[in-house]
Amino acid sequence: MIKITPDPPCTSMNSTAEDKVDSISQETVPGKPRKQPLFSVREDINLQDALTSVSQLLKTAEYVADDISTGANGIASDQIWTVTHSVEMARAMVDALLERPRRLTI
């Protein structure tokens, strides 16, 4: 039997693992140059500002999960509901912290 679709290129699991080790070691091995991350959190960020940002991100995730859940059924619907519920709980915790800023001091 003749195949019309060619086989994908052979990739070694070892090379993938080695690439991962190299990327991790660049961050931890002295003398190796560190790559700048694409995104980072400023060290001087105010805790209340950070929590406000997290709350907004969680609210967005909540809206997206709600939108997805309208078209889902069966097990997928249950899984999306679980994600939505977890995001709502996390957001409630962050919002509760934001309502009591005097407790945010470290």
Secondary structure, 3 states (H helix, E strand, C coil): CCCCCCCCCCCCHHHHHHHHHHHHHHHHCCCCCCCCCCCCCCCCCCHHHHHHHHHHHHHHHHHHHHHHHHHCCCHHHHHHHHHHHHHHHHHHHHHHHHHCHHHHCC
